[in-house]
Amino acid sequence: MWYSLKLYIVLVSLGFPNWVYPLKIKNYFDLDLRLMTQLKSYSEDLQSQISVLSRYIEDRRAKLAEVGNDRERYLSNPLNSFSLLHHLHFDWKSWRSLMEQPMAEEQIEEIQGMLTLTPKKDEFMDSLKAAKDFHDKQTDNFDKNNKKFQFSPLESLEIAQFVYDQENYEQAEDWLSRTLKGYKEMNPQQKELYDVLSPVSENQVQDLYEKVLEIRKGVV
């Protein structure tokens, strides 16, 4: 596998003079690992608070379930009424105070500082062009015994936008089709994640795809 990776790097360097495997790519790999570490730490802080909230919700639901169908009878008991009013009078203030407290400030500050180390736009565009060109050549020389590299829907969408801006509508149609296909193949958990990460909705991608089809009808 390591030999294949080194060969891939050499091929990319030879095939694309404007995109030579730089040391900075390794730094970006390390940066991604650092980001995952901070997000993991952040999620643990969140989970700790969620666990406390969940225990409270379960406790209150169990208590309210004791009421049954006869609320009047239950609340006519002064002990039960006092318990309900006590929770409403005091608990919400404590939860509001908890929710207003800043969370994971150390992790947020660390991630904020890492933003200055992320790829600049020109680096990203050079990488995008190199990846697209390499993918096109790989597709042209595709060996059916080999498995083609699969882009995620977000990556396909980025390339689709790039070729669309170049008015290459034939390729834009292809990449938008791949993007929509990728969306449809997602499971609910993946869709939940992509709703956070995607800059546009699936409907917006569909609208752009239909627009490209209309443009091509007038071009072809």
VENSUL-V894543 format. One record per helix or strand of 2 or more residues. SS is the DSSP state (@ for helix, = for strand). FROM is the first residue (numbers start at 1). LEN is the number of residues. If there is no record, write none. Layout:
SS_FROM_LEN / SS_FROM_LEN
This chain:
@_2_14 / @_23_43 / @_71_5 / @_78_23 / @_105_13 / @_121_20 / @_153_13 / @_169_16 / @_188_10 / @_202_18
